Amino acid sequence: MSDNLKKFLVEVTEKPELKDQYKKDKKQLMDKYNLTPEEQDMVANQDLDAINKALNNEYDLAPNSIIRVCKKEQ
């Protein structure tokens, strides 16, 4: 699992200013979080299956203009 991908999705979910930045320039924000090209493709294409696999199914995913994550109940 990519810690960068997890951190990116959690922080974009929780911080409104990052949501705005994502909407303005996705690539720049994903680069800032050091997402790999594969991870950037997953996010840009909202490939929920691939993201779930990358996050070891630890999060519930909700697609929107960005993908929102929520830690699953154990």
C-alpha positions, 0 to 999 in steps of 0.5 A: 500500500502506498502511504502517500496515496492514503495520506493524499486521499485522507487529507483531501477528504478532510481539508476543504482547501485541498479539495479546492486545490485538487479541483483547480490543479489535480496534477500539481496536488498529486505531485506534491504528495508524490503519487506514482503515475499509476496512483495518479491514474487511479485517482484521476479515473476514479478506479475504486477497485484499484484504489481499494486494493492499494489501500488493502480495503481499509477504507470506504470510498465514495466517488464524487468530483474527488474520491472521499475516504472513510476508515472502515469500522472494525 
